[in-house]
Structures are given as C-alpha cells and as structure tokens.
Amino acid sequence: MANPNKAKGTQWESDVRNYLNDTAGLVDECGRFLDPFDPYNVRRPAQEGSADVGDVHAVPFVLECKNVKSPAVPTFLRQAEVEAVHAGFPYGVAVVKVPRQSVRRGRVHVGVRTWTRVRLALGLASREFANRYGFTPSLRGRDTGKWYMTTDLEAFGVLLTDVRAARE
C-alpha cells in the first residue's frame, strides 16, 4: 500500500475485527471462522460505490474505525450513524485507536441517542448500563449533538455479546 496512513487505518480495522471475533469465540486458534456462515461473525465489508457502509460490521453495530492523532469524535459518530443506515444496521459507533496501547484499550464512542437506544433494548437503567459497560460521558457544551459516551473495546465486546443475546 503506497499511503502509510491508509495502511495504518486498514491495520486498525483488521485489529478491531480480529479482537472482537476472538473474544466472542467465533474463530479458532488460527483465526479462521468456526462457522463461516454465522451472521454474527465480525467482518470488514468491501466498499461499494458512494454509500459507504462502515469499516467493520459487528451485527447489530457498524464500527467506524479511526487511527488518527487528533480524534474528531462528533464527526466520526455522525459518519458511523450514516454508514449504519447505508448498511441497514440499527447502531453506528466510532472506535479510535489509543497510541501505544493494545487493541482492547481502543476507545469506543457512542452518541447519546444510540447509547440510549442500546440501553433501552437491554432494559437497563442509565446508571446500571454505564457502570456495567464502563461508559463515561463527554458532554461538550450545550449542543447535545456533540455529546457522547465512551468505553473501551474490551467492555464493548461484552456489550456486543449481551446485545446479541437480547436479540435472540
């Protein structure tokens, strides 16, 4: 790959996908899917045309993965939410790499509206949901469109498993 920044981004997307598949027990010790047809396998979709469908699909979430020096989280979240619609998924979140940290320490940012919808789908009170999955708020001024909740990829993996179990 000629562009080193694109290579870093692609590597981060692959790291996130591999981590979630591994922690969910969807792959063997060599990283091969146990069931290639399982709809819950976490995948990096091929990009098609102008309607971007996100970087990683972890049903029911679209993950917009970013490996950047200066994160613009509200912008990333808007992008993730649009891409979730394009992909036909209910939730879009942003996953930002933390420099010099393992993939499990990547920061998962969730818009307040999406956070509330996921919380209600699990039937949890706000404080219980935040505590169970390690969410902390980022309330940026009076514009609620810039508010979001943050956890790490390790806790998000647990949340993903719980959301999937609640959907069955």
Backbone torsions as a table, in degrees:
resi	resn	phi	psi	omega
1	MET	NA	127.8	-175.1
2	ALA	-75.4	-31.3	-176.9
3	ASN	-93.2	111.7	-176.8
4	PRO	-64.9	-32.3	178.1
5	ASN	-68.1	-38.1	176.5
6	LYS	-64.9	-39.9	178.6
7	ALA	-62.2	-41.4	178.0
8	LYS	-63.6	-42.2	179.2
9	GLY	-64.4	-44.0	178.9
10	THR	-63.0	-40.9	178.5
11	GLN	-63.0	-41.3	179.6
12	TRP	-64.0	-43.7	177.3
13	GLU	-58.4	-45.5	179.8
14	SER	-65.2	-39.9	178.2
15	ASP	-62.3	-42.8	179.3
16	VAL	-64.0	-47.7	178.6
17	ARG	-57.5	-49.2	-177.2
18	ASN	-63.8	-41.1	179.8
19	TYR	-61.7	-48.4	-177.8
20	LEU	-66.1	-40.0	176.9
21	ASN	-63.3	-41.3	-179.1
22	ASP	-66.5	-48.8	-177.1
23	THR	-68.7	-25.5	177.7
24	ALA	-84.7	-3.4	179.3
25	GLY	71.0	31.1	-177.5
26	LEU	-94.5	-6.0	-178.5
27	VAL	-129.5	158.5	176.1
28	ASP	-84.0	-174.1	-176.8
29	GLU	-66.3	-15.3	177.3
30	CYS	-96.5	0.0	179.5
31	GLY	86.6	10.0	178.0
32	ARG	-88.5	141.0	178.2
33	PHE	-57.5	135.6	174.6
34	LEU	-68.5	-38.7	176.2
35	ASP	-133.2	101.1	-176.7
36	PRO	-60.3	-17.7	-177.7
37	PHE	-98.9	2.2	179.1
38	ASP	-65.7	121.7	-179.2
39	PRO	-66.5	-13.7	179.7
40	TYR	-89.3	-1.6	173.8
41	ASN	-59.3	135.8	178.3
42	VAL	-84.5	129.5	-173.4
43	ARG	-133.9	157.1	169.3
44	ARG	-102.2	107.9	-176.5
45	PRO	-74.6	154.5	172.0
46	ALA	-73.0	139.4	178.9
47	GLN	-81.9	135.7	-176.8
48	GLU	-130.9	115.1	172.7
49	GLY	65.4	-156.7	-173.4
50	SER	-83.1	-17.5	-178.4
51	ALA	-93.0	84.7	-179.1
52	ASP	-59.8	137.5	-177.5
53	VAL	-110.5	18.4	177.0
54	GLY	92.7	169.3	-175.4
55	ASP	-87.4	-39.7	-177.3
56	VAL	-137.3	135.6	175.5
57	HIS	-106.6	119.3	174.9
58	ALA	-128.5	85.0	-173.3
59	VAL	-43.7	125.4	7.1
60	PRO	-99.1	25.6	-177.1
61	PHE	-110.1	143.8	164.9
62	VAL	-104.2	128.3	-179.7
63	LEU	-106.9	125.3	172.8
64	GLU	-98.2	109.1	-173.8
65	CYS	-95.9	133.0	-177.7
66	LYS	-132.2	133.3	174.0
67	ASN	-123.7	85.2	-174.2
68	VAL	-132.8	158.7	178.2
69	LYS	-74.0	-40.9	-175.5
70	SER	-121.5	92.4	-177.9
71	PRO	-66.1	136.6	173.3
72	ALA	-112.2	74.4	-168.9
73	VAL	-56.2	-48.6	179.8
74	PRO	-57.0	-38.1	177.3
75	THR	-66.4	-43.4	178.4
76	PHE	-61.1	-40.1	-178.9
77	LEU	-67.4	-41.7	176.9
78	ARG	-60.1	-42.9	178.5
79	GLN	-61.4	-46.0	-179.3
80	ALA	-61.9	-40.3	-178.1
81	GLU	-68.7	-38.7	176.3
82	VAL	-64.9	-44.3	-178.8
83	GLU	-66.6	-32.6	175.9
84	ALA	-62.3	-41.9	177.2
85	VAL	-61.7	-46.3	179.0
86	HIS	-58.4	-37.1	-177.4
87	ALA	-84.4	-10.7	-178.2
88	GLY	79.9	25.5	179.8
89	PHE	-105.6	151.2	-178.1
90	PRO	-78.8	-22.2	-172.0
91	TYR	-130.8	137.6	173.9
92	GLY	-124.0	132.7	179.6
93	VAL	-135.1	161.0	177.9
94	ALA	-110.2	137.2	178.6
95	VAL	-121.4	115.5	-174.1
96	VAL	-113.0	130.2	178.7
97	LYS	-67.7	139.3	173.8
98	VAL	-100.7	120.8	-176.6
99	PRO	-55.2	137.9	176.0
100	ARG	60.6	25.0	176.5
101	GLN	-122.1	158.3	177.6
102	SER	-69.3	163.8	-177.7
103	VAL	-59.1	-34.9	-178.1
104	ARG	-65.1	-16.0	178.3
105	ARG	-94.0	2.2	174.6
106	GLY	-55.3	146.1	-176.4
107	ARG	-91.2	124.9	177.2
108	VAL	-103.6	118.7	-178.4
109	HIS	-107.6	134.5	-176.8
110	VAL	-130.2	126.8	176.1
111	GLY	-60.6	151.2	-176.1
112	VAL	-59.7	-40.0	179.7
113	ARG	-64.8	-44.1	178.4
114	THR	-65.2	-43.1	178.8
115	TRP	-56.8	-43.1	-179.7
116	THR	-66.7	-42.3	179.6
117	ARG	-63.2	-41.9	178.3
118	VAL	-65.7	-43.9	179.8
119	ARG	-58.8	-46.4	-180.0
120	LEU	-65.7	-36.0	177.5
121	ALA	-62.4	-31.0	177.6
122	LEU	-89.0	-8.1	178.7
123	GLY	69.5	35.4	-177.5
124	LEU	-111.1	147.6	172.5
125	ALA	-71.2	157.2	-176.0
126	SER	-54.6	-52.2	-176.9
127	ARG	-64.9	-40.6	179.0
128	GLU	-63.0	-43.2	179.0
129	PHE	-62.8	-47.8	-179.9
130	ALA	-60.9	-44.4	-178.7
131	ASN	-68.5	-42.5	-176.4
132	ARG	-62.5	-37.1	-174.8
133	TYR	-111.8	11.6	173.0
134	GLY	67.8	30.3	-179.4
135	PHE	-77.4	140.2	171.7
136	THR	-124.7	144.8	-177.6
137	PRO	-86.2	151.8	169.2
138	SER	-128.9	102.1	-176.5
139	LEU	-104.9	104.3	-173.7
140	ARG	-98.6	94.4	176.7
141	GLY	66.4	-158.9	-176.2
142	ARG	-88.0	-14.2	-178.2
143	ASP	-79.3	101.8	-177.1
144	THR	-64.3	-17.7	176.3
145	GLY	-66.1	-16.1	179.0
146	LYS	-102.8	4.5	178.4
147	TRP	-85.0	144.7	176.9
148	TYR	-156.8	167.7	178.6
149	MET	-116.1	147.2	-175.3
150	THR	-132.1	139.9	171.1
151	THR	-141.0	-172.3	176.6
152	ASP	-107.2	169.8	-175.7
153	LEU	-65.6	-31.2	177.6
154	GLU	-61.4	-49.0	178.8
155	ALA	-67.9	-35.3	177.7
156	PHE	-62.5	-36.6	177.3
157	GLY	-59.6	-38.7	176.5
158	VAL	-67.1	-45.1	177.9
159	LEU	-59.0	-44.2	179.5
160	LEU	-57.5	-46.1	178.8
161	THR	-61.1	-43.2	-179.0
162	ASP	-66.5	-41.2	178.9
163	VAL	-64.6	-42.1	178.6
164	ARG	-63.7	-41.1	179.4
165	ALA	-64.9	-37.6	-179.6
166	ALA	-69.3	-26.3	-179.6
167	ARG	-78.3	-19.2	-176.0
168	GLU	-82.8	NA	NA
